Amino acid sequence: MLQQDTTSSAVVLGSDDLELLQRFLEAWCEENGVEQSSEKAADVASALFNWYQFELGDRNLLKTNPPEPLPESSELKHLLRRLAAA
């Protein structure tokens, strides 16, 4: 685990934090057509890591699980079939 060494408070990053940062970096690279091994990606990763560890107020807001999908109603299924047939 990585730890911030400051006199105020230490922020310990766990594997879930690092996985989240990796997913953000992968998405950024894909969106911007940048190789993950490039210097530009390394710069973005460094800035992302710094922001996440030292500037972000509540990291838990980024870790929320997606809401569970709503059950499909028969009406919704019928409408989807009609849209697909159109």
C-alpha positions as CSV (number, residue, x, y, z in Angstrom):
1,M,0.0,0.0,0.0
2,L,1.1,3.6,-0.7
3,Q,0.9,6.1,2.0
4,Q,1.1,9.9,2.1
5,D,3.7,11.2,4.5
6,T,2.5,14.5,5.8
7,T,2.1,15.9,9.3
8,S,-1.7,16.3,8.9
9,S,-3.1,12.9,8.1
10,A,-2.0,9.9,6.2
11,V,-4.0,8.5,3.3
12,V,-3.6,4.9,2.7
13,L,-4.5,3.6,-0.7
14,G,-5.6,0.0,-1.0
15,S,-5.8,-2.3,-4.0
16,D,-9.4,-1.1,-4.7
17,D,-8.1,2.4,-5.0
18,L,-5.3,1.4,-7.4
19,E,-7.7,-0.7,-9.5
20,L,-10.1,2.3,-9.8
21,L,-7.2,4.6,-10.8
22,Q,-6.1,2.0,-13.4
23,R,-9.6,1.9,-14.9
24,F,-9.7,5.7,-15.1
25,L,-6.4,5.7,-16.8
26,E,-7.4,3.0,-19.3
27,A,-10.6,4.9,-20.1
28,W,-8.7,8.1,-20.6
29,C,-6.1,6.5,-22.9
30,E,-8.8,4.8,-24.9
31,E,-10.9,8.0,-25.2
32,N,-7.8,10.0,-26.3
33,G,-6.1,7.4,-28.5
34,V,-3.0,7.3,-26.3
35,E,-0.9,4.2,-25.6
36,Q,-0.8,3.3,-21.8
37,S,3.0,2.9,-22.1
38,S,3.5,6.5,-23.5
39,E,5.0,9.4,-21.7
40,K,1.7,11.3,-22.0
41,A,-0.2,8.5,-20.2
42,A,2.5,8.5,-17.5
43,D,1.9,12.2,-17.0
44,V,-1.8,11.7,-16.8
45,A,-1.4,8.8,-14.4
46,S,0.8,10.9,-12.1
47,A,-1.7,13.8,-12.1
48,L,-4.6,11.4,-11.6
49,F,-2.8,9.7,-8.7
50,N,-1.9,13.1,-7.1
51,W,-5.5,14.3,-7.4
52,Y,-7.0,11.2,-6.0
53,Q,-4.6,10.9,-3.1
54,F,-4.2,14.5,-2.1
55,E,-7.0,16.7,-3.5
56,L,-10.1,14.6,-3.7
57,G,-12.4,15.1,-0.7
58,D,-14.3,11.9,-0.5
59,R,-12.9,8.9,-2.4
60,N,-15.8,6.8,-1.5
61,L,-18.1,8.7,-3.9
62,L,-16.1,7.3,-6.8
63,K,-16.3,3.7,-5.4
64,T,-20.0,3.4,-5.3
65,N,-21.3,0.3,-6.9
66,P,-23.6,0.8,-9.8
67,P,-27.3,0.6,-8.9
68,E,-28.9,-2.8,-9.4
69,P,-30.8,-2.9,-12.7
70,L,-34.5,-2.4,-12.5
71,P,-36.6,-5.4,-13.4
72,E,-38.0,-5.3,-16.9
73,S,-41.7,-5.0,-17.1
74,S,-43.7,-6.8,-19.8
75,E,-44.7,-3.3,-21.1
76,L,-41.1,-2.3,-21.4
77,K,-40.2,-5.5,-23.2
78,H,-43.1,-5.0,-25.6
79,L,-42.0,-1.4,-26.4
80,L,-38.4,-2.5,-26.9
81,R,-39.6,-5.2,-29.4
82,R,-41.6,-2.6,-31.3
83,L,-38.6,-0.2,-31.4
84,A,-36.4,-3.0,-32.7
85,A,-38.9,-3.9,-35.4
86,A,-39.2,-0.3,-36.6
